[in-house]
Amino acid sequence: MDGNFVIGLAQQVISLVVDITGPLLIVGLVVGLIISIFQATTQIQEQTLTFVPKIAAIIVVLLIAGPWMLELLQSFTAHILGNLSSYIS
């Protein structure tokens, strides 16, 4: 196992993390921005107003994209465990 192998594996892990967390972060960002615009236009400055819609939106995204995220994790884990003998050298 050389340095290039470790860097390649780290790149795969980072790519997987970005693929899995990307939809959740984008939805949280968009919902937060919409709530912030609503608060600015109505001058409602309640800090807890942003949490419930963000949590609800993220739960909806998890319900919709959850199977896809799980499939990504399962395929990556199967790939790692299938090639485990090549990692131990």
Summary of the structure (lengths in Angstrom):
residues: 89
radius of gyration: 19.2
end to end distance: 6.0
largest distance: 62.8
contacts: 191
relative contact order: 0.11
helix: 90%
strand: 0%
